[in-house]
């Protein structure tokens, strides 16, 4: 899942994925942190990191969560990735828009090697951000739509050359 938090007007994006028996955060600076997270009944998030355990005040309602850290309140929304299996594609490894919307971001470049399930783009539709994942492992051959463009359902967004 992709977590987008806004703090003092700055957007911070973190990708959280299952890793082993816990979770792994891919941070904006490229570093990774493994952790366990448990929400308590009394409004705290217990985060067990490699070197310490944190008890963080945490609330959540209407899809928005707030946690307190470093004397500041951080608001965020978690965006679920659109599973590769639900994204229409052809046998050649193309990524198509699963719905009408605006291509908010392209996360890869032409010539870049990608893994199956890796986020390739973010599509905004009706104020919901969907992260679109690669249906195959391979190389990005062509990006057909620039970020900021309106796209129709099934529009060809990214062409991939699958690994063989």
Rosetta constraint file for C-alpha pairs under 8 A:
AtomPair CA 1 CA 15 HARMONIC 5.80 0.50
AtomPair CA 1 CA 16 HARMONIC 5.29 0.50
AtomPair CA 1 CA 17 HARMONIC 6.27 0.50
AtomPair CA 1 CA 78 HARMONIC 6.44 0.50
AtomPair CA 1 CA 79 HARMONIC 5.68 0.50
AtomPair CA 1 CA 80 HARMONIC 4.82 0.50
AtomPair CA 1 CA 81 HARMONIC 5.71 0.50
AtomPair CA 2 CA 13 HARMONIC 6.84 0.50
AtomPair CA 2 CA 14 HARMONIC 5.80 0.50
AtomPair CA 2 CA 15 HARMONIC 4.41 0.50
AtomPair CA 2 CA 16 HARMONIC 6.16 0.50
AtomPair CA 2 CA 78 HARMONIC 5.75 0.50
AtomPair CA 2 CA 79 HARMONIC 5.12 0.50
AtomPair CA 2 CA 80 HARMONIC 6.53 0.50
AtomPair CA 2 CA 81 HARMONIC 7.21 0.50
AtomPair CA 2 CA 131 HARMONIC 7.66 0.50
AtomPair CA 3 CA 13 HARMONIC 5.63 0.50
AtomPair CA 3 CA 14 HARMONIC 5.17 0.50
AtomPair CA 3 CA 15 HARMONIC 6.12 0.50
AtomPair CA 3 CA 16 HARMONIC 7.32 0.50
AtomPair CA 3 CA 76 HARMONIC 6.61 0.50
AtomPair CA 3 CA 77 HARMONIC 5.95 0.50
AtomPair CA 3 CA 78 HARMONIC 4.45 0.50
AtomPair CA 3 CA 79 HARMONIC 6.15 0.50
AtomPair CA 4 CA 11 HARMONIC 6.72 0.50
AtomPair CA 4 CA 12 HARMONIC 5.73 0.50
AtomPair CA 4 CA 13 HARMONIC 4.55 0.50
AtomPair CA 4 CA 14 HARMONIC 6.57 0.50
AtomPair CA 4 CA 76 HARMONIC 5.47 0.50
AtomPair CA 4 CA 77 HARMONIC 5.78 0.50
AtomPair CA 4 CA 78 HARMONIC 6.51 0.50
AtomPair CA 4 CA 79 HARMONIC 7.78 0.50
AtomPair CA 5 CA 11 HARMONIC 5.78 0.50
AtomPair CA 5 CA 12 HARMONIC 5.18 0.50
AtomPair CA 5 CA 13 HARMONIC 6.42 0.50
AtomPair CA 5 CA 74 HARMONIC 6.46 0.50
AtomPair CA 5 CA 75 HARMONIC 5.56 0.50
AtomPair CA 5 CA 76 HARMONIC 4.18 0.50
AtomPair CA 5 CA 77 HARMONIC 6.83 0.50
AtomPair CA 6 CA 10 HARMONIC 5.36 0.50
AtomPair CA 6 CA 11 HARMONIC 4.54 0.50
AtomPair CA 6 CA 12 HARMONIC 6.14 0.50
AtomPair CA 6 CA 74 HARMONIC 6.63 0.50
AtomPair CA 6 CA 75 HARMONIC 6.09 0.50
AtomPair CA 6 CA 76 HARMONIC 6.61 0.50
AtomPair CA 7 CA 11 HARMONIC 6.66 0.50
AtomPair CA 7 CA 12 HARMONIC 7.64 0.50
AtomPair CA 7 CA 73 HARMONIC 7.65 0.50
AtomPair CA 7 CA 74 HARMONIC 5.79 0.50
AtomPair CA 7 CA 75 HARMONIC 7.26 0.50
AtomPair CA 12 CA 28 HARMONIC 7.20 0.50
AtomPair CA 13 CA 27 HARMONIC 7.41 0.50
AtomPair CA 13 CA 28 HARMONIC 6.37 0.50
AtomPair CA 14 CA 25 HARMONIC 6.50 0.50
AtomPair CA 14 CA 26 HARMONIC 5.81 0.50
AtomPair CA 14 CA 27 HARMONIC 5.18 0.50
AtomPair CA 14 CA 28 HARMONIC 6.27 0.50
AtomPair CA 15 CA 25 HARMONIC 5.68 0.50
AtomPair CA 15 CA 26 HARMONIC 5.10 0.50
AtomPair CA 15 CA 27 HARMONIC 6.90 0.50
AtomPair CA 16 CA 23 HARMONIC 6.67 0.50
AtomPair CA 16 CA 24 HARMONIC 5.62 0.50
AtomPair CA 16 CA 25 HARMONIC 4.51 0.50
AtomPair CA 16 CA 26 HARMONIC 6.34 0.50
AtomPair CA 17 CA 23 HARMONIC 5.65 0.50
AtomPair CA 17 CA 24 HARMONIC 5.44 0.50
AtomPair CA 17 CA 25 HARMONIC 6.64 0.50
AtomPair CA 18 CA 22 HARMONIC 5.99 0.50
AtomPair CA 18 CA 23 HARMONIC 4.50 0.50
AtomPair CA 18 CA 24 HARMONIC 6.21 0.50
AtomPair CA 19 CA 23 HARMONIC 4.92 0.50
AtomPair CA 19 CA 24 HARMONIC 5.69 0.50
AtomPair CA 19 CA 34 HARMONIC 7.61 0.50
AtomPair CA 22 CA 34 HARMONIC 7.24 0.50
AtomPair CA 22 CA 35 HARMONIC 6.11 0.50
AtomPair CA 22 CA 36 HARMONIC 5.18 0.50
AtomPair CA 22 CA 37 HARMONIC 7.94 0.50
AtomPair CA 23 CA 34 HARMONIC 5.76 0.50
AtomPair CA 23 CA 35 HARMONIC 5.35 0.50
AtomPair CA 23 CA 36 HARMONIC 5.93 0.50
AtomPair CA 23 CA 37 HARMONIC 7.83 0.50
AtomPair CA 24 CA 32 HARMONIC 6.62 0.50
AtomPair CA 24 CA 33 HARMONIC 5.51 0.50
AtomPair CA 24 CA 34 HARMONIC 4.29 0.50
AtomPair CA 24 CA 35 HARMONIC 6.05 0.50
AtomPair CA 25 CA 32 HARMONIC 5.50 0.50
AtomPair CA 25 CA 33 HARMONIC 5.19 0.50
AtomPair CA 25 CA 34 HARMONIC 6.40 0.50
AtomPair CA 25 CA 35 HARMONIC 7.78 0.50
AtomPair CA 26 CA 30 HARMONIC 6.45 0.50
AtomPair CA 26 CA 31 HARMONIC 6.08 0.50
AtomPair CA 26 CA 32 HARMONIC 4.66 0.50
AtomPair CA 26 CA 33 HARMONIC 6.82 0.50
AtomPair CA 27 CA 31 HARMONIC 5.42 0.50
AtomPair CA 27 CA 32 HARMONIC 6.00 0.50
AtomPair CA 27 CA 33 HARMONIC 7.80 0.50
AtomPair CA 33 CA 49 HARMONIC 7.54 0.50
AtomPair CA 34 CA 49 HARMONIC 6.47 0.50
AtomPair CA 34 CA 50 HARMONIC 6.86 0.50
AtomPair CA 35 CA 47 HARMONIC 6.60 0.50
AtomPair CA 35 CA 48 HARMONIC 5.44 0.50
AtomPair CA 35 CA 49 HARMONIC 4.66 0.50
AtomPair CA 35 CA 50 HARMONIC 6.79 0.50
AtomPair CA 36 CA 47 HARMONIC 5.68 0.50
AtomPair CA 36 CA 48 HARMONIC 5.04 0.50
AtomPair CA 36 CA 49 HARMONIC 6.78 0.50
AtomPair CA 37 CA 45 HARMONIC 6.71 0.50
AtomPair CA 37 CA 46 HARMONIC 5.60 0.50
AtomPair CA 37 CA 47 HARMONIC 4.58 0.50
AtomPair CA 37 CA 48 HARMONIC 6.40 0.50
AtomPair CA 38 CA 45 HARMONIC 5.73 0.50
AtomPair CA 38 CA 46 HARMONIC 5.13 0.50
AtomPair CA 38 CA 47 HARMONIC 6.66 0.50
AtomPair CA 39 CA 43 HARMONIC 7.27 0.50
AtomPair CA 39 CA 44 HARMONIC 5.90 0.50
AtomPair CA 39 CA 45 HARMONIC 4.50 0.50
AtomPair CA 39 CA 46 HARMONIC 6.19 0.50
AtomPair CA 40 CA 44 HARMONIC 5.29 0.50
AtomPair CA 40 CA 45 HARMONIC 6.19 0.50
AtomPair CA 40 CA 46 HARMONIC 7.33 0.50
AtomPair CA 43 CA 57 HARMONIC 6.02 0.50
AtomPair CA 43 CA 58 HARMONIC 5.43 0.50
AtomPair CA 43 CA 59 HARMONIC 6.20 0.50
AtomPair CA 44 CA 55 HARMONIC 6.24 0.50
AtomPair CA 44 CA 56 HARMONIC 5.32 0.50
AtomPair CA 44 CA 57 HARMONIC 4.49 0.50
AtomPair CA 44 CA 58 HARMONIC 5.00 0.50
AtomPair CA 44 CA 59 HARMONIC 7.75 0.50
AtomPair CA 45 CA 54 HARMONIC 7.92 0.50
AtomPair CA 45 CA 55 HARMONIC 5.81 0.50
AtomPair CA 45 CA 56 HARMONIC 5.08 0.50
AtomPair CA 45 CA 57 HARMONIC 6.34 0.50
AtomPair CA 45 CA 58 HARMONIC 5.89 0.50
AtomPair CA 46 CA 53 HARMONIC 7.02 0.50
AtomPair CA 46 CA 54 HARMONIC 5.70 0.50
AtomPair CA 46 CA 55 HARMONIC 4.71 0.50
AtomPair CA 46 CA 56 HARMONIC 6.38 0.50
AtomPair CA 47 CA 53 HARMONIC 5.64 0.50
AtomPair CA 47 CA 54 HARMONIC 5.09 0.50
AtomPair CA 47 CA 55 HARMONIC 6.56 0.50
AtomPair CA 47 CA 56 HARMONIC 7.76 0.50
AtomPair CA 48 CA 52 HARMONIC 6.21 0.50
AtomPair CA 48 CA 53 HARMONIC 4.38 0.50
AtomPair CA 48 CA 54 HARMONIC 6.42 0.50
AtomPair CA 49 CA 53 HARMONIC 5.86 0.50
AtomPair CA 49 CA 54 HARMONIC 7.84 0.50
AtomPair CA 56 CA 67 HARMONIC 6.66 0.50
AtomPair CA 56 CA 68 HARMONIC 6.35 0.50
AtomPair CA 56 CA 69 HARMONIC 6.93 0.50
AtomPair CA 57 CA 67 HARMONIC 5.55 0.50
AtomPair CA 57 CA 68 HARMONIC 5.56 0.50
AtomPair CA 58 CA 65 HARMONIC 7.26 0.50
AtomPair CA 58 CA 66 HARMONIC 5.72 0.50
AtomPair CA 58 CA 67 HARMONIC 4.35 0.50
AtomPair CA 58 CA 68 HARMONIC 6.78 0.50
AtomPair CA 59 CA 65 HARMONIC 5.65 0.50
AtomPair CA 59 CA 66 HARMONIC 5.32 0.50
AtomPair CA 59 CA 67 HARMONIC 6.50 0.50
AtomPair CA 60 CA 64 HARMONIC 5.71 0.50
AtomPair CA 60 CA 65 HARMONIC 4.09 0.50
AtomPair CA 60 CA 66 HARMONIC 6.26 0.50
AtomPair CA 61 CA 65 HARMONIC 6.40 0.50
AtomPair CA 63 CA 77 HARMONIC 6.28 0.50
AtomPair CA 63 CA 78 HARMONIC 7.75 0.50
AtomPair CA 64 CA 75 HARMONIC 6.82 0.50
AtomPair CA 64 CA 76 HARMONIC 5.74 0.50
AtomPair CA 64 CA 77 HARMONIC 5.02 0.50
AtomPair CA 64 CA 78 HARMONIC 7.88 0.50
AtomPair CA 65 CA 75 HARMONIC 5.68 0.50
AtomPair CA 65 CA 76 HARMONIC 5.37 0.50
AtomPair CA 65 CA 77 HARMONIC 6.33 0.50
AtomPair CA 66 CA 73 HARMONIC 6.46 0.50
AtomPair CA 66 CA 74 HARMONIC 5.39 0.50
AtomPair CA 66 CA 75 HARMONIC 4.45 0.50
AtomPair CA 66 CA 76 HARMONIC 6.40 0.50
AtomPair CA 67 CA 73 HARMONIC 5.75 0.50
AtomPair CA 67 CA 74 HARMONIC 5.36 0.50
AtomPair CA 67 CA 75 HARMONIC 6.80 0.50
AtomPair CA 68 CA 72 HARMONIC 5.56 0.50
AtomPair CA 68 CA 73 HARMONIC 4.53 0.50
AtomPair CA 68 CA 74 HARMONIC 6.15 0.50
AtomPair CA 69 CA 73 HARMONIC 6.50 0.50
AtomPair CA 69 CA 74 HARMONIC 7.34 0.50
AtomPair CA 79 CA 129 HARMONIC 6.38 0.50
AtomPair CA 79 CA 130 HARMONIC 6.47 0.50
AtomPair CA 79 CA 131 HARMONIC 7.29 0.50
AtomPair CA 80 CA 130 HARMONIC 6.61 0.50
AtomPair CA 80 CA 131 HARMONIC 6.93 0.50
AtomPair CA 81 CA 119 HARMONIC 7.84 0.50
AtomPair CA 81 CA 130 HARMONIC 5.86 0.50
AtomPair CA 81 CA 131 HARMONIC 4.54 0.50
AtomPair CA 81 CA 132 HARMONIC 6.20 0.50
AtomPair CA 81 CA 133 HARMONIC 7.05 0.50
AtomPair CA 82 CA 86 HARMONIC 6.92 0.50
AtomPair CA 82 CA 87 HARMONIC 7.31 0.50
AtomPair CA 82 CA 130 HARMONIC 6.12 0.50
AtomPair CA 82 CA 131 HARMONIC 5.79 0.50
AtomPair CA 82 CA 132 HARMONIC 5.37 0.50
AtomPair CA 82 CA 133 HARMONIC 6.59 0.50
AtomPair CA 83 CA 87 HARMONIC 6.95 0.50
AtomPair CA 83 CA 117 HARMONIC 7.43 0.50
AtomPair CA 83 CA 132 HARMONIC 7.39 0.50
AtomPair CA 83 CA 133 HARMONIC 6.55 0.50
AtomPair CA 84 CA 116 HARMONIC 7.90 0.50
AtomPair CA 84 CA 117 HARMONIC 6.16 0.50
AtomPair CA 84 CA 132 HARMONIC 7.30 0.50
AtomPair CA 84 CA 133 HARMONIC 5.41 0.50
AtomPair CA 84 CA 134 HARMONIC 6.15 0.50
AtomPair CA 84 CA 135 HARMONIC 4.78 0.50
AtomPair CA 85 CA 135 HARMONIC 6.90 0.50
AtomPair CA 86 CA 98 HARMONIC 7.65 0.50
AtomPair CA 87 CA 95 HARMONIC 7.06 0.50
AtomPair CA 87 CA 96 HARMONIC 6.53 0.50
AtomPair CA 87 CA 97 HARMONIC 7.16 0.50
AtomPair CA 87 CA 98 HARMONIC 5.51 0.50
AtomPair CA 87 CA 132 HARMONIC 7.83 0.50
AtomPair CA 87 CA 135 HARMONIC 7.54 0.50
AtomPair CA 88 CA 95 HARMONIC 7.02 0.50
AtomPair CA 88 CA 96 HARMONIC 5.69 0.50
AtomPair CA 88 CA 97 HARMONIC 7.48 0.50
AtomPair CA 88 CA 98 HARMONIC 6.52 0.50
AtomPair CA 88 CA 154 HARMONIC 6.87 0.50
AtomPair CA 89 CA 93 HARMONIC 6.37 0.50
AtomPair CA 89 CA 94 HARMONIC 5.19 0.50
AtomPair CA 89 CA 95 HARMONIC 5.59 0.50
AtomPair CA 89 CA 96 HARMONIC 5.91 0.50
AtomPair CA 89 CA 135 HARMONIC 7.63 0.50
AtomPair CA 90 CA 94 HARMONIC 5.75 0.50
AtomPair CA 92 CA 159 HARMONIC 8.00 0.50
AtomPair CA 92 CA 160 HARMONIC 7.01 0.50
AtomPair CA 92 CA 161 HARMONIC 6.68 0.50
AtomPair CA 92 CA 162 HARMONIC 6.85 0.50
AtomPair CA 93 CA 135 HARMONIC 6.61 0.50
AtomPair CA 93 CA 136 HARMONIC 6.20 0.50
AtomPair CA 93 CA 159 HARMONIC 6.54 0.50
AtomPair CA 93 CA 160 HARMONIC 5.02 0.50
AtomPair CA 93 CA 161 HARMONIC 6.23 0.50
AtomPair CA 93 CA 162 HARMONIC 5.89 0.50
AtomPair CA 94 CA 135 HARMONIC 7.72 0.50
AtomPair CA 94 CA 156 HARMONIC 6.93 0.50
AtomPair CA 94 CA 157 HARMONIC 7.58 0.50
AtomPair CA 94 CA 158 HARMONIC 5.82 0.50
AtomPair CA 94 CA 159 HARMONIC 4.52 0.50
AtomPair CA 94 CA 160 HARMONIC 5.47 0.50
AtomPair CA 95 CA 134 HARMONIC 6.84 0.50
AtomPair CA 95 CA 135 HARMONIC 7.02 0.50
AtomPair CA 95 CA 156 HARMONIC 6.15 0.50
AtomPair CA 95 CA 157 HARMONIC 5.66 0.50
AtomPair CA 95 CA 158 HARMONIC 5.08 0.50
AtomPair CA 95 CA 159 HARMONIC 6.37 0.50
AtomPair CA 95 CA 160 HARMONIC 7.63 0.50
AtomPair CA 96 CA 153 HARMONIC 7.67 0.50
AtomPair CA 96 CA 154 HARMONIC 4.98 0.50
AtomPair CA 96 CA 155 HARMONIC 5.28 0.50
AtomPair CA 96 CA 156 HARMONIC 4.52 0.50
AtomPair CA 96 CA 157 HARMONIC 5.40 0.50
AtomPair CA 96 CA 158 HARMONIC 7.14 0.50
AtomPair CA 97 CA 123 HARMONIC 7.89 0.50
AtomPair CA 97 CA 151 HARMONIC 7.30 0.50
AtomPair CA 97 CA 152 HARMONIC 7.03 0.50
AtomPair CA 97 CA 153 HARMONIC 5.25 0.50
AtomPair CA 97 CA 154 HARMONIC 4.76 0.50
AtomPair CA 97 CA 155 HARMONIC 5.28 0.50
AtomPair CA 97 CA 156 HARMONIC 6.65 0.50
AtomPair CA 97 CA 157 HARMONIC 6.56 0.50
AtomPair CA 98 CA 153 HARMONIC 5.59 0.50
AtomPair CA 98 CA 154 HARMONIC 5.89 0.50
AtomPair CA 99 CA 125 HARMONIC 7.44 0.50
AtomPair CA 99 CA 152 HARMONIC 6.67 0.50
AtomPair CA 99 CA 153 HARMONIC 4.20 0.50
AtomPair CA 99 CA 154 HARMONIC 6.88 0.50
AtomPair CA 100 CA 125 HARMONIC 6.57 0.50
AtomPair CA 100 CA 150 HARMONIC 7.67 0.50
AtomPair CA 100 CA 151 HARMONIC 5.66 0.50
AtomPair CA 100 CA 152 HARMONIC 4.40 0.50
AtomPair CA 100 CA 153 HARMONIC 4.49 0.50
AtomPair CA 101 CA 123 HARMONIC 6.31 0.50
AtomPair CA 101 CA 124 HARMONIC 5.43 0.50
AtomPair CA 101 CA 125 HARMONIC 4.44 0.50
AtomPair CA 101 CA 126 HARMONIC 7.48 0.50
AtomPair CA 101 CA 150 HARMONIC 5.75 0.50
AtomPair CA 101 CA 151 HARMONIC 5.53 0.50
AtomPair CA 101 CA 152 HARMONIC 6.69 0.50
AtomPair CA 101 CA 153 HARMONIC 7.80 0.50
AtomPair CA 102 CA 123 HARMONIC 5.70 0.50
AtomPair CA 102 CA 124 HARMONIC 5.15 0.50
AtomPair CA 102 CA 125 HARMONIC 6.52 0.50
AtomPair CA 102 CA 147 HARMONIC 7.92 0.50
AtomPair CA 102 CA 148 HARMONIC 6.05 0.50
AtomPair CA 102 CA 149 HARMONIC 5.53 0.50
AtomPair CA 102 CA 150 HARMONIC 4.36 0.50
AtomPair CA 102 CA 151 HARMONIC 5.88 0.50
AtomPair CA 103 CA 121 HARMONIC 7.32 0.50
AtomPair CA 103 CA 122 HARMONIC 6.13 0.50
AtomPair CA 103 CA 123 HARMONIC 4.54 0.50
AtomPair CA 103 CA 124 HARMONIC 6.29 0.50
AtomPair CA 103 CA 145 HARMONIC 7.74 0.50
AtomPair CA 103 CA 146 HARMONIC 7.41 0.50
AtomPair CA 103 CA 147 HARMONIC 5.21 0.50
AtomPair CA 103 CA 148 HARMONIC 5.37 0.50
AtomPair CA 103 CA 149 HARMONIC 5.51 0.50
AtomPair CA 103 CA 150 HARMONIC 6.40 0.50
AtomPair CA 103 CA 151 HARMONIC 6.86 0.50
AtomPair CA 104 CA 121 HARMONIC 7.62 0.50
AtomPair CA 104 CA 122 HARMONIC 5.45 0.50
AtomPair CA 104 CA 123 HARMONIC 5.37 0.50
AtomPair CA 104 CA 124 HARMONIC 5.98 0.50
AtomPair CA 104 CA 147 HARMONIC 5.45 0.50
AtomPair CA 104 CA 148 HARMONIC 5.35 0.50
AtomPair CA 104 CA 149 HARMONIC 7.66 0.50
AtomPair CA 105 CA 121 HARMONIC 5.50 0.50
AtomPair CA 105 CA 122 HARMONIC 5.05 0.50
AtomPair CA 105 CA 123 HARMONIC 7.11 0.50
AtomPair CA 105 CA 147 HARMONIC 5.07 0.50
AtomPair CA 105 CA 148 HARMONIC 7.21 0.50
AtomPair CA 106 CA 120 HARMONIC 6.24 0.50
AtomPair CA 106 CA 121 HARMONIC 4.36 0.50
AtomPair CA 106 CA 122 HARMONIC 6.52 0.50
AtomPair CA 106 CA 146 HARMONIC 7.40 0.50
AtomPair CA 106 CA 147 HARMONIC 5.91 0.50
AtomPair CA 107 CA 119 HARMONIC 6.92 0.50
AtomPair CA 107 CA 120 HARMONIC 5.02 0.50
AtomPair CA 107 CA 121 HARMONIC 5.15 0.50
AtomPair CA 107 CA 122 HARMONIC 7.66 0.50
AtomPair CA 108 CA 112 HARMONIC 6.68 0.50
AtomPair CA 108 CA 120 HARMONIC 5.72 0.50
AtomPair CA 108 CA 121 HARMONIC 7.47 0.50
AtomPair CA 108 CA 140 HARMONIC 7.75 0.50
AtomPair CA 109 CA 140 HARMONIC 6.90 0.50
AtomPair CA 109 CA 143 HARMONIC 7.55 0.50
AtomPair CA 110 CA 139 HARMONIC 7.85 0.50
AtomPair CA 110 CA 140 HARMONIC 5.04 0.50
AtomPair CA 110 CA 141 HARMONIC 5.46 0.50
AtomPair CA 110 CA 142 HARMONIC 5.57 0.50
AtomPair CA 110 CA 143 HARMONIC 6.51 0.50
AtomPair CA 111 CA 139 HARMONIC 5.89 0.50
AtomPair CA 111 CA 140 HARMONIC 5.15 0.50
AtomPair CA 111 CA 141 HARMONIC 5.79 0.50
AtomPair CA 111 CA 142 HARMONIC 7.95 0.50
AtomPair CA 112 CA 139 HARMONIC 5.59 0.50
AtomPair CA 112 CA 140 HARMONIC 5.44 0.50
AtomPair CA 113 CA 137 HARMONIC 7.69 0.50
AtomPair CA 113 CA 138 HARMONIC 5.69 0.50
AtomPair CA 113 CA 139 HARMONIC 4.38 0.50
AtomPair CA 113 CA 140 HARMONIC 6.42 0.50
AtomPair CA 114 CA 118 HARMONIC 6.43 0.50
AtomPair CA 114 CA 134 HARMONIC 7.38 0.50
AtomPair CA 114 CA 137 HARMONIC 5.56 0.50
AtomPair CA 114 CA 138 HARMONIC 5.51 0.50
AtomPair CA 114 CA 139 HARMONIC 5.95 0.50
AtomPair CA 114 CA 140 HARMONIC 7.18 0.50
AtomPair CA 115 CA 134 HARMONIC 6.92 0.50
AtomPair CA 115 CA 136 HARMONIC 6.54 0.50
AtomPair CA 115 CA 137 HARMONIC 4.14 0.50
AtomPair CA 115 CA 138 HARMONIC 6.52 0.50
AtomPair CA 116 CA 133 HARMONIC 7.38 0.50
AtomPair CA 116 CA 134 HARMONIC 5.15 0.50
AtomPair CA 116 CA 135 HARMONIC 5.45 0.50
AtomPair CA 116 CA 136 HARMONIC 4.23 0.50
AtomPair CA 116 CA 137 HARMONIC 4.38 0.50
AtomPair CA 116 CA 138 HARMONIC 7.84 0.50
AtomPair CA 117 CA 133 HARMONIC 4.88 0.50
AtomPair CA 117 CA 134 HARMONIC 4.95 0.50
AtomPair CA 117 CA 135 HARMONIC 6.19 0.50
AtomPair CA 117 CA 136 HARMONIC 7.18 0.50
AtomPair CA 118 CA 133 HARMONIC 5.13 0.50
AtomPair CA 118 CA 134 HARMONIC 5.36 0.50
AtomPair CA 119 CA 131 HARMONIC 6.21 0.50
AtomPair CA 119 CA 132 HARMONIC 5.64 0.50
AtomPair CA 119 CA 133 HARMONIC 4.24 0.50
AtomPair CA 119 CA 134 HARMONIC 6.27 0.50
AtomPair CA 120 CA 131 HARMONIC 7.47 0.50
AtomPair CA 120 CA 132 HARMONIC 5.80 0.50
AtomPair CA 120 CA 133 HARMONIC 5.44 0.50
AtomPair CA 120 CA 134 HARMONIC 6.08 0.50
AtomPair CA 121 CA 131 HARMONIC 5.94 0.50
AtomPair CA 121 CA 132 HARMONIC 5.27 0.50
AtomPair CA 121 CA 133 HARMONIC 7.23 0.50
AtomPair CA 122 CA 129 HARMONIC 6.43 0.50
AtomPair CA 122 CA 130 HARMONIC 5.53 0.50
AtomPair CA 122 CA 131 HARMONIC 4.48 0.50
AtomPair CA 122 CA 132 HARMONIC 5.90 0.50
AtomPair CA 123 CA 129 HARMONIC 5.72 0.50
AtomPair CA 123 CA 130 HARMONIC 5.19 0.50
AtomPair CA 123 CA 131 HARMONIC 6.45 0.50
AtomPair CA 123 CA 132 HARMONIC 7.17 0.50
AtomPair CA 124 CA 128 HARMONIC 5.49 0.50
AtomPair CA 124 CA 129 HARMONIC 4.48 0.50
AtomPair CA 124 CA 130 HARMONIC 6.25 0.50
AtomPair CA 125 CA 129 HARMONIC 6.56 0.50
AtomPair CA 125 CA 130 HARMONIC 7.82 0.50
AtomPair CA 136 CA 160 HARMONIC 7.92 0.50
AtomPair CA 136 CA 162 HARMONIC 6.05 0.50
AtomPair CA 136 CA 163 HARMONIC 7.78 0.50
AtomPair CA 137 CA 162 HARMONIC 5.70 0.50
AtomPair CA 137 CA 163 HARMONIC 5.83 0.50
AtomPair CA 138 CA 160 HARMONIC 6.38 0.50
AtomPair CA 138 CA 161 HARMONIC 5.39 0.50
AtomPair CA 138 CA 162 HARMONIC 4.20 0.50
AtomPair CA 138 CA 163 HARMONIC 4.67 0.50
AtomPair CA 139 CA 160 HARMONIC 5.57 0.50
AtomPair CA 139 CA 161 HARMONIC 5.17 0.50
AtomPair CA 139 CA 162 HARMONIC 6.57 0.50
AtomPair CA 139 CA 163 HARMONIC 7.64 0.50
AtomPair CA 140 CA 158 HARMONIC 7.14 0.50
AtomPair CA 140 CA 159 HARMONIC 6.17 0.50
AtomPair CA 140 CA 160 HARMONIC 4.63 0.50
AtomPair CA 140 CA 161 HARMONIC 6.44 0.50
AtomPair CA 141 CA 158 HARMONIC 7.69 0.50
AtomPair CA 141 CA 159 HARMONIC 5.53 0.50
AtomPair CA 141 CA 160 HARMONIC 5.30 0.50
AtomPair CA 141 CA 161 HARMONIC 6.28 0.50
AtomPair CA 142 CA 158 HARMONIC 5.83 0.50
AtomPair CA 142 CA 159 HARMONIC 5.08 0.50
AtomPair CA 142 CA 160 HARMONIC 7.12 0.50
AtomPair CA 143 CA 157 HARMONIC 6.16 0.50
AtomPair CA 143 CA 158 HARMONIC 4.62 0.50
AtomPair CA 143 CA 159 HARMONIC 6.44 0.50
AtomPair CA 144 CA 156 HARMONIC 6.73 0.50
AtomPair CA 144 CA 157 HARMONIC 5.18 0.50
AtomPair CA 144 CA 158 HARMONIC 5.79 0.50
AtomPair CA 144 CA 159 HARMONIC 7.55 0.50
AtomPair CA 145 CA 149 HARMONIC 6.67 0.50
AtomPair CA 145 CA 156 HARMONIC 7.91 0.50
AtomPair CA 145 CA 157 HARMONIC 5.57 0.50
AtomPair CA 145 CA 158 HARMONIC 7.66 0.50
AtomPair CA 151 CA 155 HARMONIC 6.22 0.50
